[in-house]
Amino acid sequence: MRLCTGRRYGRLLLCILLSLLIGFTYTLPLPVSGASSSDMLYQDYIYYTVSEKGEVTIKSARASIVEAVIPETIDGCPVTAVENHAFRDCSKLTTLILPDSVRKIGDYAFSNCKKLKTLYIPDTVEDVGWGIVQGTLWLSEQTDSFVVVGQGILLAYTADETEVIVPDTVRVIGGFAFSDRKTAEIVRLPASLTLIDAFAFDNCKNLRQIEMPDSLTAIREYAFHSCISLTDVTIPDNVKVLENHAFSFCRSLESVRLSASLQQLDNAVFSECRSLKTVEIPDSVRVIYNYVFQNCTALESIELPESVGELGQGAFDGCTSLQQVTIRNPICRIYDDAQTMDEAAVIHGMVGSTAKVYAQKYERCFRAFGQLRGDFDRDGNITSQDAFQIFMIDSNYAMGISPELTINERYAADFDMNEDINSQDAYQVLLISSQIAMGNNSVLERL
């Protein structure tokens, strides 16, 4: 009897709990696209998160939002950022006021808010993403030639001058700021500038001259994409970042002077620059990534300095006029594919180098230059003196002394190419030098 009663009460309690749970579920606010289960809700319209540092980021908003006045603090924490796409496509939004605590606004944050007419972006903002006001009523009603917000961030240029002198209050050329501006032919950038953001001058078809200041440190992706009238470019020496496709499809570009601070050339930076004839790679560059010079059909010669240790896929694919590719680094990692270099290319490199291995594998013409493996003193001969110098390096290592060697010196000394310079390398060089001294020069063919 007790067992029966216990089951009946247990079932009744379970039904009550399920009913309460179902009712609670249907009263929860439904999240919008972009909101996650961890996001919190402010005033039933805006989703936000709080970081471990106690800072609020506005993440997204309901599509039905009409007005938003965001306070400086939520839950006692300062509002410091607006996430990428946070208000994007909020077609009913007419007013948005951001607090003075905001420092960062992400990509496309307010884009396509077609009715957004009143927008306040405080002077505290120091970092703005791409296209934050694209497609807004606020932008279309601007009367100033230079629409500048926050700490010197140029969101848009709205005038139609052929020669544009950007004010010296501008620190950043924002994403899409000049995009599709057909009238601009000459643009002079101010000494205060540090960044040209993504798509900043995209498709400026009549732009033929751009003057960049020494203060510039970064050029983001697609910054000058399809600037088809641009003929030459000098990138200041403080520029450390040159991102993907920055100058791709600049089909009139003939010469480029690269920054001495660049450590890499990102994917397709100069792809489809079909008039490019002259480019000098500085010895600061370590990596040339994929398709950097793809279809640069006017490029006839290029030299990769000793610093370049990696050459990416399709780097010189379609360079049909390329007569000479000089690869100074004997152990440069060359992407193992026939399209890395066009079949017309004549590859110049060291005997025994990765350049020669690549040329032989893909039947490219190869011409040797420089030192032989084992020729440490670079006098053109392999002698006992070379063996002695390699032995001395091994002795220094044994005593805990690590001599500073160039890439070419390391290449010459590491005779067996096992990435370890030791007495075995010295012995093999001594053996080769002895055979050469006895007139057996055929050993050189194996190096």
C-alpha positions as CSV (number, residue, x, y, z in Angstrom):
1,M,0.0,0.0,0.0
2,R,2.8,2.4,0.9
3,L,4.6,1.5,-2.2
4,C,1.6,2.3,-4.4
5,T,1.1,5.7,-2.6
6,G,4.8,6.6,-3.0
7,R,4.6,6.0,-6.8
8,R,1.4,8.1,-7.1
9,Y,2.9,11.0,-5.3
10,G,6.2,10.7,-7.2
11,R,4.4,10.8,-10.5
12,L,2.4,13.9,-9.4
13,L,5.5,15.7,-8.3
14,L,7.2,14.9,-11.6
15,C,4.3,16.3,-13.6
16,I,4.3,19.5,-11.5
17,L,8.0,20.0,-12.1
18,L,7.7,19.4,-15.9
19,S,4.8,21.9,-16.1
20,L,6.9,24.5,-14.3
21,L,9.9,23.9,-16.6
22,I,7.8,24.1,-19.8
23,G,6.2,27.3,-18.6
24,F,9.6,28.9,-17.7
25,T,11.0,27.9,-21.1
26,Y,8.3,29.7,-23.0
27,T,8.8,32.9,-21.0
28,L,12.5,33.2,-21.8
29,P,13.4,36.0,-24.3
30,L,14.3,34.5,-27.7
31,P,17.9,35.4,-28.8
32,V,18.6,37.2,-32.1
33,S,21.1,36.0,-34.6
34,G,24.6,36.4,-33.2
35,A,23.5,36.1,-29.6
36,S,24.7,33.1,-27.6
37,S,23.4,31.4,-24.5
38,S,26.0,33.1,-22.4
39,D,25.0,36.6,-23.5
40,M,23.0,38.8,-21.1
41,L,20.1,41.1,-22.1
42,Y,19.9,44.9,-21.5
43,Q,16.5,46.6,-21.7
44,D,15.0,43.7,-23.6
45,Y,16.8,44.7,-26.8
46,I,20.6,44.6,-26.5
47,Y,22.8,41.6,-25.7
48,Y,26.1,42.0,-24.0
49,T,28.9,40.1,-22.2
50,V,31.2,41.0,-19.3
51,S,34.9,40.1,-19.6
52,E,37.2,38.7,-16.9
53,K,38.5,42.3,-16.6
54,G,35.0,43.5,-15.8
55,E,34.4,45.3,-19.1
56,V,31.2,45.2,-21.1
57,T,31.0,44.4,-24.8
58,I,27.8,45.0,-26.8
59,K,27.4,41.8,-28.8
60,S,24.1,42.2,-30.7
61,A,20.6,43.6,-30.8
62,R,17.1,42.5,-31.6
63,A,16.0,43.4,-35.2
64,S,13.0,45.3,-33.8
65,I,15.1,47.9,-31.9
66,V,14.3,51.5,-32.8
67,E,16.3,53.6,-30.4
68,A,19.3,52.8,-28.2
69,V,21.0,55.0,-25.6
70,I,23.7,52.9,-24.1
71,P,24.9,53.9,-20.6
72,E,28.6,54.1,-19.5
73,T,28.1,51.2,-17.2
74,I,26.0,48.1,-17.1
75,D,25.9,46.0,-14.0
76,G,28.5,48.4,-12.6
77,C,30.9,47.6,-15.4
78,P,32.1,50.1,-18.0
79,V,30.9,49.6,-21.6
80,T,34.2,49.6,-23.6
81,A,33.4,47.8,-27.0
82,V,30.9,47.2,-29.7
83,E,31.3,43.8,-31.3
84,N,31.5,43.0,-35.1
85,H,28.1,43.2,-36.8
86,A,26.4,44.1,-33.4
87,F,23.6,46.3,-35.0
88,R,24.0,45.3,-38.6
89,D,20.8,45.1,-40.6
90,C,18.7,46.6,-37.8
91,S,16.4,48.2,-40.3
92,K,14.2,50.0,-37.8
93,L,17.0,51.6,-35.8
94,T,16.9,55.4,-36.0
95,T,19.0,56.5,-33.1
96,L,22.1,55.2,-31.4
97,I,24.1,57.0,-28.7
98,L,27.3,55.3,-27.5
99,P,28.8,56.3,-24.1
100,D,32.1,58.0,-23.7
101,S,33.6,54.8,-22.2
102,V,33.7,53.0,-25.6
103,R,37.1,52.5,-27.1
104,K,36.6,49.9,-29.8
105,I,33.9,49.4,-32.5
106,G,34.1,46.2,-34.6
107,D,33.6,45.5,-38.3
108,Y,30.3,46.5,-39.9
109,A,28.9,47.3,-36.5
110,F,26.1,49.6,-37.8
111,S,26.1,48.8,-41.5
112,N,22.9,48.6,-43.4
113,C,20.9,50.3,-40.7
114,K,19.1,52.2,-43.4
115,K,17.0,54.4,-41.1
116,L,19.9,55.3,-38.7
117,K,19.9,59.0,-38.7
118,T,21.2,60.0,-35.3
119,L,24.5,58.4,-34.3
120,Y,26.9,59.6,-31.6
121,I,30.5,58.1,-31.6
122,P,32.5,59.5,-28.7
123,D,36.1,60.9,-29.0
124,T,37.3,58.0,-26.8
125,V,37.0,55.6,-29.7
126,E,40.5,54.6,-30.8
127,D,39.9,51.5,-32.9
128,V,37.2,51.2,-35.6
129,G,36.5,48.2,-37.9
130,W,35.6,48.1,-41.5
131,G,32.5,49.7,-42.9
132,I,30.8,50.5,-39.6
133,V,28.4,53.0,-41.2
134,Q,28.1,51.7,-44.7
135,G,24.5,51.9,-45.9
136,T,23.2,54.2,-43.2
137,L,21.2,57.4,-43.5
138,W,23.6,59.1,-41.1
139,L,26.5,58.7,-43.6
140,S,24.5,59.8,-46.6
141,E,23.5,63.0,-44.9
142,Q,27.1,64.0,-43.9
143,T,28.1,67.4,-45.3
144,D,31.8,67.5,-44.3
145,S,34.3,66.4,-46.9
146,F,36.1,64.3,-44.3
147,V,33.9,62.4,-41.9
148,V,36.2,61.9,-38.9
149,V,35.2,60.2,-35.6
150,G,36.9,59.2,-32.4
151,Q,40.6,59.7,-32.2
152,G,41.3,60.8,-35.7
153,I,39.6,58.0,-37.6
154,L,38.5,58.9,-41.2
155,L,35.3,57.0,-41.9
156,A,34.6,58.5,-45.3
157,Y,35.6,61.1,-47.9
158,T,32.5,62.6,-49.5
159,A,33.8,65.3,-51.8
160,D,34.8,65.1,-55.5
161,E,38.2,66.8,-55.7
162,T,40.8,65.3,-58.0
163,E,43.6,66.2,-55.6
164,V,42.9,65.3,-52.0
165,I,44.9,66.5,-49.0
166,V,43.8,64.6,-45.9
167,P,43.8,66.8,-42.8
168,D,46.6,66.4,-40.3
169,T,44.1,65.5,-37.6
170,V,43.6,62.1,-39.2
171,R,45.4,59.1,-37.6
172,V,43.7,56.3,-39.4
173,I,42.2,55.9,-42.9
174,G,39.2,53.7,-42.1
175,G,38.0,50.8,-44.1
176,F,36.2,51.8,-47.3
177,A,36.9,55.5,-46.6
178,F,37.7,56.2,-50.3
179,S,36.3,53.1,-51.8
180,D,34.9,53.5,-55.3
181,R,35.7,57.3,-55.2
182,K,36.2,57.8,-58.9
183,T,37.3,61.4,-58.9
184,A,40.4,61.1,-56.7
185,E,43.6,61.1,-58.7
186,I,46.2,62.3,-56.2
187,V,45.9,61.7,-52.5
188,R,48.4,63.2,-50.0
189,L,48.3,61.6,-46.6
190,P,49.2,63.5,-43.4
191,A,52.3,63.0,-41.2
192,S,50.0,62.0,-38.3
193,L,48.8,58.8,-40.1
194,T,49.7,55.3,-38.7
195,L,47.2,53.0,-40.4
196,I,45.5,52.5,-43.8
197,D,42.7,50.0,-43.0
198,A,41.2,47.3,-45.2
199,F,39.5,48.3,-48.5
200,A,40.4,52.0,-47.8
201,F,41.1,52.9,-51.4
202,D,39.5,49.8,-53.0
203,N,38.5,50.4,-56.6
204,C,39.6,54.0,-56.8
205,K,40.0,53.6,-60.6
206,N,41.5,57.0,-61.3
207,L,44.0,57.1,-58.4
208,R,47.4,57.5,-59.9
209,Q,49.5,58.9,-57.1
210,I,49.4,58.2,-53.3
211,E,51.8,59.9,-50.9
212,M,52.4,58.0,-47.7
213,P,54.1,59.5,-44.6
214,D,57.0,58.0,-42.7
215,S,54.6,57.6,-39.7
216,L,52.7,54.9,-41.4
217,T,53.1,51.4,-39.8
218,A,50.4,49.1,-41.4
219,I,48.5,48.7,-44.7
220,R,45.6,46.3,-44.3
221,E,44.1,43.8,-46.8
222,Y,42.7,45.0,-50.1
223,A,43.6,48.6,-49.2
224,F,44.5,49.5,-52.8
225,H,42.8,46.6,-54.6
226,S,41.9,47.4,-58.2
227,C,43.4,50.9,-58.2
228,I,44.0,50.4,-61.9
229,S,45.6,53.8,-62.6
230,L,48.3,53.6,-59.9
231,T,51.8,53.3,-61.6
232,D,54.3,53.3,-58.8
233,V,54.3,53.0,-55.1
234,T,56.8,53.8,-52.3
235,I,56.0,52.1,-49.0
236,P,57.6,53.9,-46.1
237,D,60.3,52.1,-44.1
238,N,58.2,52.0,-40.8
239,V,55.5,49.9,-42.4
240,K,55.7,46.4,-40.8
241,V,52.4,45.0,-42.0
242,L,51.3,44.6,-45.6
243,E,48.3,42.3,-45.7
244,N,46.6,40.1,-48.2
245,H,45.7,41.5,-51.7
246,A,46.8,45.0,-50.6
247,F,47.8,45.9,-54.2
248,S,46.2,43.1,-56.1
249,F,44.7,43.9,-59.6
250,C,46.6,47.2,-59.8
251,R,47.1,46.5,-63.5
252,S,49.1,49.7,-64.3
253,L,51.5,49.3,-61.4
254,E,55.0,49.2,-62.8
255,S,57.4,49.6,-59.8
256,V,57.2,49.1,-56.1
257,R,59.7,50.1,-53.3
258,L,59.0,48.0,-50.3
259,S,59.5,48.9,-46.6
260,A,62.8,47.9,-45.0
261,S,60.8,46.8,-42.0
262,L,58.6,44.1,-43.7
263,Q,59.1,40.6,-42.5
264,Q,56.6,38.9,-44.8
265,L,54.7,39.4,-48.0
266,D,51.1,38.2,-47.4
267,N,49.0,36.2,-49.8
268,A,48.4,37.7,-53.3
269,V,49.7,41.1,-52.3
270,F,50.7,42.0,-55.9
271,S,48.7,39.3,-57.8
272,E,47.4,40.3,-61.2
273,C,49.7,43.4,-61.3
274,R,50.3,42.7,-65.0
275,S,52.5,45.8,-65.6
276,L,54.8,45.2,-62.6
277,K,58.5,45.2,-63.8
278,T,60.5,46.2,-60.8
279,V,60.3,45.2,-57.2
280,E,63.2,44.9,-54.7
281,I,62.7,42.5,-51.8
282,P,64.4,43.9,-48.7
283,D,66.6,41.7,-46.6
284,S,64.1,42.0,-43.7
285,V,61.6,39.7,-45.4
286,R,61.5,36.2,-44.1
287,V,58.5,34.7,-45.9
288,I,56.9,35.2,-49.2
289,Y,53.4,33.7,-49.0
290,N,51.1,32.2,-51.6
291,Y,50.4,33.8,-55.0
292,V,52.2,37.0,-54.1
293,F,53.3,37.7,-57.7
294,Q,50.8,35.5,-59.5
295,N,50.2,36.6,-63.1
296,C,52.6,39.5,-62.9
297,T,53.2,39.0,-66.6
298,A,55.7,41.9,-67.1
299,L,58.0,40.8,-64.3
300,E,61.4,39.8,-65.8
301,S,63.7,39.3,-62.9
302,I,63.6,39.2,-59.1
303,E,66.1,38.5,-56.4
304,L,65.2,36.8,-53.1
305,P,67.7,37.8,-50.4
306,E,69.4,35.4,-48.0
307,S,66.8,36.3,-45.4
308,V,63.9,34.7,-47.4
309,G,63.5,31.2,-45.9
310,E,60.1,30.3,-47.4
311,L,58.5,30.7,-50.7
312,G,54.8,29.9,-50.9
313,Q,52.4,28.1,-53.3
314,G,52.0,29.8,-56.7
315,A,54.3,32.7,-55.7
316,F,55.4,33.3,-59.3
317,D,52.7,31.3,-61.1
318,G,51.8,32.9,-64.5
319,C,54.9,35.2,-64.5
320,T,55.4,34.4,-68.2
321,S,58.2,36.9,-68.8
322,L,60.2,36.0,-65.8
323,Q,63.8,35.5,-67.0
324,Q,65.6,35.1,-63.7
325,V,64.7,34.2,-60.2
326,T,67.7,34.4,-57.9
327,I,67.3,32.6,-54.6
328,R,70.2,33.5,-52.2
329,N,69.1,31.3,-49.3
330,P,70.5,27.7,-50.1
331,I,68.0,26.1,-47.7
332,C,64.9,28.2,-48.7
333,R,61.7,26.1,-48.4
334,I,60.1,26.2,-51.8
335,Y,56.5,25.0,-52.0
336,D,56.6,21.7,-53.8
337,D,54.4,22.3,-56.8
338,A,55.1,23.0,-60.4
339,Q,53.0,26.2,-60.3
340,T,55.2,27.8,-57.6
341,M,57.3,29.2,-60.5
342,D,56.3,29.6,-64.1
343,E,57.9,27.2,-66.5
344,A,59.6,30.2,-68.3
345,A,61.6,31.0,-65.2
346,V,65.4,30.5,-65.1
347,I,66.3,29.7,-61.5
348,H,69.6,31.0,-60.1
349,G,70.9,29.4,-56.9
350,M,73.7,27.6,-55.2
351,V,74.9,24.1,-56.1
352,G,73.2,21.6,-53.8
353,S,70.6,24.1,-52.7
354,T,66.8,23.6,-52.5
355,A,66.5,25.9,-55.5
356,K,68.5,23.3,-57.6
357,V,66.4,20.5,-56.2
358,Y,63.2,22.3,-57.2
359,A,64.6,23.1,-60.7
360,Q,65.6,19.5,-61.4
361,K,62.3,18.1,-60.2
362,Y,60.1,20.4,-62.3
363,E,62.5,20.7,-65.3
364,R,63.3,24.3,-64.9
365,C,66.5,25.8,-66.2
366,F,69.0,26.2,-63.4
367,R,72.2,28.2,-63.2
368,A,74.5,27.9,-60.3
369,F,76.4,30.7,-58.5
370,G,78.1,31.3,-55.2
371,Q,79.9,28.9,-52.9
372,L,80.0,25.2,-52.8
373,R,78.9,23.2,-49.8
374,G,82.2,22.8,-47.8
375,D,83.7,26.0,-49.2
376,F,83.5,27.9,-45.9
377,D,85.9,30.7,-46.8
378,R,84.1,31.3,-50.1
379,D,87.2,31.4,-52.2
380,G,85.7,29.0,-54.8
381,N,87.8,26.0,-53.7
382,I,87.4,23.3,-51.2
383,T,90.6,22.9,-49.3
384,S,92.0,21.6,-46.0
385,Q,91.7,25.2,-44.7
386,D,87.9,24.9,-45.0
387,A,88.0,21.7,-43.1
388,F,90.1,23.3,-40.4
389,Q,87.7,26.2,-40.0
390,I,84.7,23.8,-39.7
391,F,86.7,21.8,-37.1
392,M,87.2,25.0,-35.1
393,I,83.5,25.7,-35.1
394,D,82.9,22.2,-33.7
395,S,85.6,22.9,-31.0
396,N,83.8,26.1,-30.0
397,Y,80.5,24.3,-29.7
398,A,82.3,21.7,-27.4
399,M,83.5,24.5,-25.2
400,G,80.0,26.0,-25.0
401,I,80.7,28.8,-27.4
402,S,78.1,29.4,-30.1
403,P,79.7,31.3,-33.0
404,E,77.4,33.6,-35.0
405,L,77.1,32.2,-38.5
406,T,75.3,33.5,-41.6
407,I,72.9,31.2,-43.4
408,N,75.5,30.7,-46.2
409,E,78.3,29.9,-43.7
410,R,76.1,27.4,-42.0
411,Y,75.2,25.9,-45.3
412,A,78.9,25.5,-46.2
413,A,79.9,24.1,-42.8
414,D,77.0,21.6,-42.4
415,F,78.4,19.3,-45.1
416,D,76.2,16.3,-44.5
417,M,73.1,18.6,-44.1
418,N,71.9,17.1,-40.8
419,E,71.5,20.6,-39.2
420,D,74.5,19.8,-36.9
421,I,78.0,21.1,-37.5
422,N,80.6,18.8,-36.0
423,S,83.9,17.0,-36.6
424,Q,82.2,14.6,-39.1
425,D,81.5,17.6,-41.4
426,A,85.2,18.6,-41.1
427,Y,86.4,15.1,-41.9
428,Q,84.2,14.8,-45.0
429,V,85.4,18.2,-46.3
430,L,89.0,17.2,-45.7
431,L,88.4,14.0,-47.6
432,I,86.9,15.9,-50.6
433,S,89.8,18.4,-50.5
434,S,92.2,15.5,-50.7
435,Q,90.5,14.0,-53.7
436,I,90.5,17.3,-55.5
437,A,94.2,17.8,-54.7
438,M,94.8,14.4,-56.4
439,G,93.0,15.7,-59.5
440,N,89.7,14.0,-58.9
441,N,87.4,17.0,-59.7
442,S,84.4,14.7,-60.4
443,V,83.6,14.8,-56.7
444,L,82.4,18.4,-57.3
445,E,79.5,17.1,-59.4
446,R,78.0,15.5,-56.3
447,L,77.9,18.7,-54.2
